[in-house]
Amino acid sequence: MDRVSSGFKDKMTQAQAPGLSDVTQALCVVLIVLVPLAAAGLALINAGLGRSRSAAHAMLASLLVMAVAVLAYFVCGFAWEGVPGGPARVLTLAGKQWSWIAAEPLFFRKLPLGGPRVALTAWLGMFSAGLAALIPLGAGNDRWRLGASCASAALLAGWTYPLFAHWVRGGGWLAQLGVNLGLGYGFLDAGGAGTIQAVGGLTALSIAWILGPRRGKYAADGMPAAIPGHNAVVVLFACFLTLLGWLGLNSSGSILFAGAGPATLALVAINTTLSCGMAALAAACITRIRFGRPDASLCANGWTAGLVASSAACAFMSPAAAAVTGAIAGALVTFSVEWLDARLGLDDPAGSISVHAVGGLWGVLALGIFASVPQDRVLNGVGGGAGNSNQWLAQLVGIAALLGLVLPMTYLLNRLLNRFYPQRVPAEADPHGMDLYELGAGAYPEFVTHFEDFRPR
């Protein structure tokens, strides 16, 4: 039996990825500028699907969590994620070298800002860590303390996200599955369906477990009560913002992590748009058949789940496959929301677990089922591998890593945080809402209607 190396060492794990042309660099900058619109859309969805008495708290939490995530990624996140070809800690197993974490300097020190690929990768990584940290806010709506959500975001952006991102995007062991074991081209995830969305969604699952349901959500017999979101218009408008943000996220990710060129970006945009549109239509049709009329919140969740599912294979699948991927994502969300709510007793006001965890895992698997990867494409800075025949196995290994490693790790980290800094607000905060309890003022001070406004003059 082969033995595991007893020590770790710094090592250049792969050859450096090729540089970017001036045109591709400028295009990538424009695309990354769009990514914050995805964050704005998610923040509005989280706020709109919560109660009106917690709307300002939800938006402020999104802003502060994004800021904390960017800071944590700057301090240590990029150092753990790294880039293909950068210094990393390597474990030798069965004669193969497996990179498990990067070893870059902290605080972006020695970051080659003059090298466009590395600098743009770090910039997109900051936004990606922020997006992943926004996702759990939807599951913790109406009861998650502001300070605790910021502390949890620091853990996610400073450790959990960059660790898995290194495995996938930094030339880590999941990216090496093709070279070392002949599993396709290694685990692929161009836009971050697993790296960003599933990591954030599984953290949302952990937060929902730890916080417990909102008061009044479940009756004594366990039957869930409907607590509708307070502003469907805001939620539906946010869907258009998320589309713009995802076009930037998927396109820039395809350039930096999947070797796509400008000519491929039209396919990425088509696939992203088709996937979210078909997902929304699938959710509308299913809710129309089941409930007699379409459900606005589930259609919005379906739209976002279609975007999430498109991310992994946006540069590798045909438009027809993207449409099928989106339709399945929309169907999965409608049933997952009900199943988590009624069967598992998980109170997830914004549907974050269903949209980002379930949708992200499905998107990762869909790449292995539908995608066809060009053999001359440089992927994850690794290249080579056995081709498309075993790609689905590499994707399954990635899913197993998310469920078997990332989920327990993020749950334990947040459970440990909860012991030192309770994450849920006290019981007396529930009747007043998060706005008044933590901020001292509501989001809609003129919501109260005064009868004298309607007296004839």
N, C-alpha and C positions, 0 to 999 in steps of 0.2 A: 504494500500500500504506500502511495506517495505521501510524503509528510508535508505539512504546512511550514513554511519558513517561520522561524521563531522571531524574526525582527522585521521592521519596516524600514524603508529607505526612500529618500528623495530620488526621483527618476523622471526623465523626460519620457512620457508614456507613448506618444505618437509623433509622427512628423507634423510640422506646423501646417495648418490649413492654408490654402492659397490666399493671396491678398485680393483686395477688391479694386476694381477699376474706379476711376474718378466718377464716372456716370453711376455705377452701382452704389458707390459710397454716398453720393448726393441723394439718390433715390431712397436708400435705406434710412437716411436722416429724416426725410419727409415722412416716411412710413412710421418711424418710431414716434414722431411728433403726434400721430393720430392715436397712439395707444392710450394716453390718459382719458380719451373719450370713453373707452371701455370701462375705466374706473368710475367715471361720472355716471355711466349708465347703471353699473352695479349698485352704486351708492343710492341712486334714485329708486331702483327696484326694491332695495332693502328698506328704504324709508317708506315708500308707498304701500308696501305689503304689510307694514306694521301699523300700530295704532297711531292716531293723530297726536295723542298726548306724549308720544316718544319720537316724533318726526325730527325735531331739531337735534335731539341726542343722536339719532341714527346718522344724520348727515355730518355732525361734528365728529362722531366716532370714525366715520369713513375718512375724513380729512386727516385726523390725528394718527389713525392707524397707518395710513399711507405714508405720512411723514416719519413715523417710527420705523416702518419697514425699510424705507429708503436709507435711514441712518444706520440701522443694523446691518443692512447689506453692504454699506460703505465701510463700516467698521470691520466686519469679519466675514460677511456672507460671500463676497466675491473671492476672498481668500480660500474659502472651503470649496467653492464651485470651480473656479479656474477656467482654463481654456484648453482645448486639445493641444498637446505638445508642451504644456507648461509643467512646472515642477509638481509632483504629486507623491503621495504615499502609496507604495505598491506592495501587495502581498503576493508571494510566489506560492502557487498551489498546483500540484501535478505538473510541474515544469512550465506552467504558464504564469505570466505576470498579469495581475489584476489590480487596476487602480481603484482605490476606494475613497480617497479624499484628496483634494488639491492642497498644495502647500505654498500658495502665493503669500506675499507680504500683506499685513493688515493695512487698513486705511488707504487702499489704492496705491500704496507706495510702490515705486518702480513700474507702475502701469504705463505702458508705452502709448501715451496719448497721441503721439504722432503716427502710430500704427492704426489705421482706421478699423480693422476688423476687431481687434482686442478692445479698443475704446468703445466702439458701438456695442459690442457684446456686453460690456460692463453697464452701459447706459440702459440697454434693453433689460438687462438683469435686474436693475433697480426697479423699473416699472413692473417687471414680472413678479418680483417678490412682493411689491405692493398690491398687485392684483390678487395674488394668492392669499394675502393677509386680509383683504376685504371680504372674501367669501364667507368666512365663519361668522361675520357680523349678522348676516341674514338669519342664521340659525339661532343666534343669541338675542334676537330682537326683543325689546320690551323688558329685558331682565338682566342684561350683561353690563356690569359696571364699566365705566369709561376707562378707569385706570387699569383694570384687569384686562380689558380688550387690548390696550396698548402693550401691556407686558406680554400677553400671549402673542401679539404680532411680532415683538422682538425675538421671541423664541422661534417663531416660524420663519421669519426672514433671515435670522442670524444663524440658524442651524438646520432645521428640517428641510426647508426649500433648497438651500444651496447644496446640501448633502445629496439629495436625490437628483438635483440638476447636474451635479458633477457626474453622477453615474450615467446620465443620459447625454448631456450636452458638453460636458467637460472632458470627454474621452474616458469615462469611467468604465466600471466592469460591465454594465448593461450595454454600453456602446461597443464593448469588445467581444460580445457574444458571437458575432460573425467571424471575426478573425481567430478567436481562440477555440470556439466550439463548432463553427460552421453553421450557426443559426442565422440564416439570411444575412443581412447587412448589420446585424446587431439591432438592439432596440431602437426604434425610430419614433420621433415625435417632433415634427417640424415646428408647429405652432404652440405646443405646450398643453395638449389635452391631458397628458399624464403629469408632466412636470409642474404645471401651474394649476390646472383646474382640479385634477384628482387629488393632488396634495392639499389644496385648499378645501376641497369638499370633504375629504376624510378628517381634516381638522375640524370642520363644521360638525361632523358626526360626533367627534369627541366632545366638543363644546356642548352640543345638545344633550348628550348623556350626563355630563357633569352638572349642568345648570338645572336640568329637570324642566318640566313643562310650566307654562304660565299659569297663574291662578285662574281657575274657572275653565281651563281648557278641557279637563276630563272630569266627568261625573264620578260618583262613588262606584258605579259598575264598570268604569273604564271607557264609557262611551265618549268620544271626542265631541266637543262643541265647535261649531264654526265661528271663527273670529276673523271676519273678512278684513282685507287691507283697507286703509282709509282713503286711498286716492288711486283709482284705476287709471285715470288720465296720465298721471305722472309715471306710472309703471309702464304703460304702453308707449308713451313718448320716449322713455329710456331705452326701449328696444331699438329705436333708430340710432341712438347714440352708441349702443353696444355694437351694432353692425359696423359703423365707421371705425370704432376702436379695434374690432376684430380683424377688419381688413388690414389695418396697420400691423397688428400683432402677428397674424398668420403670414403676411407677406415678408415682414422683416425677419421673422423666425426662419422662414424658408430660405432666405438669402444667407443668413449667418450660420444656421445649423443644418441645412439640408443641401447646400451647394447650388441653390437655384439662382438663375440669372434673370435679368429683366424680362426676357421673353417668356419665362414661366409664370410671371406675376398675374397675367391675365387669367390663366387657369386657376391660380390660387383664389383670385377674386370671384370668379364664376362659381367655383366649388363652395366657397364660404357663403355666398348669397343663396345659392340653391339649397344648401343644407339647412340654413335657418328658416327659409321660406317653407320648405316641405315639412319641417318639424312643427312650425306653427299651424300649418294646414292639418297635419295629422292630429295635433292636440285639439283643434277646433272640431274636426269630424268626430273624434272619439267622445268628447264631452257632449256634443250635440246628440249623438246616438244614446249615450248613457243617461244624460240628465235632461234631455229635451231641449237644451239650448247651449250654445258655446259658453265656456267659462273664460272670462277675460284673464284672470290671474294664471290659469293653467296654460292658456295660449301664450302668454308672455313667458312663462317658464319653458314652454316648448320651444319658442323662438331662441331663447338663450341656450337651451340644451343643444339645439341644432348648431349654433355657433361653437359651443364647446366640443361637440363631436367632430366637427369639421377640422379642428386644429391639427390633429396628429397627421393626417394624410392629405392635407389640402393641396400639396404640391405633387402628389403621387397617384391620385385616383382620377378616373374619368368623371365628367359631369353627371352621367347617369348614376354612377356609384355614389357620388356625393349626395344626390337626391335621395337615394335609398337609405344612406347612412343617416341623413337628417330626419326622414320620415320615421325610422325606427327609434331615433332618439326622442322625437316628440311623443311617440306612443309609450316608450319606457317611462318618461317623466310623469305622464298622467296616472299611470298605475303605481309608480313608485311613491309619489306623494301620498296617495291614499293608503298604501300598504304601510309606510313608515308611521303615518299618523294613527291609523286605526289598529294595526296589528302589533306594532312595536312600541307604541306610546311615545314616539319621538316628536316633540313639538318643534317644528321647523317653519316659522312664519313665512319666510321668503322662498322656501323650497330649495335651499342651497345644497343640501345633501343630494337630492334627486338630480338637480340640474348639473352640478359640477362633479360630484363623485360618480354617480351612475352614468351621466352623460360622458364624462371624461374617460372612464373605464371602457365604455362602449366605443368611443372614438379610437382609443388605442387598439382595441381588438379589431375594429373595422379596417384599420390599415393592413393588418395581417390577412384579412379576408379579401379585400377588394383592390388593394393598391398594387401597382406595378412600378417598381423602382428602376430607373435607367442605370445600366451597369457602369457607365462612365461617370456617375455622379459621386462626388466626394461627400461622404456622409459622416457627420459627427467628428470630422477631422480624422477619421480612421480609414475609410475606404476598404475595398476588398471584401472577403466573405464568400458565402456560398450562393449568393443571389437570392431570388425571390422564393425559391421552393420551400424553404424552412422559415420564412419570415414570421409566420403566424406563431411559431414556437418561441421566437425571441420576444414577440409581443406578450405572450402568455407569461413568460418569465418576468417581464416588467410588471404585469398586473399582480403576479404573486408577490413581487417585492413591495408594491404599494400596499397590498392588504396584509402581508405577513411581517413587514418591517416598518413601513411608514406609519400605518394606522396605530399599532401598539406604541410606537415611539412618541407620536404626537399626543396620544391619550395620556401616557405616563407623564410627559412633560407638563401638560396642563393640569393633570390631577395633582402633581407635586406643587405647581403654582397655587392651586386652590387651597392647599394646606397652609401656605404662608400668607396668601392674599386672597381671601374669599372672592370668587368671581361673580356671585349673584348678589344683587341688591337685597337689603332686608325686606321682610314681608310688608312693612309699613309703606314701602315705596310703590307697591302695586296699585293701590287705589288712586294715587296721585299721578302716576306716570313718570317716565324717566326724565322728561324735560324739566318738570318742576322739582323733582327730587335731587337731580344732579346738576342741573343748570340754573334753576331758580326762575325760569321763564319758559312759556310754551312757544311752539312754532307758529301757532295761529291765535294771537291774542284777541282777534275780532270774530272768532268762530261763534260766539254767543250772539244770538239774534235778539235785538231789543224791539219790543212790540211798538214802541213809539215811532220806529222807522217806517211803519206801514200805516200810520194814521193819516187820513185824508187832510189836506191842508186847504 
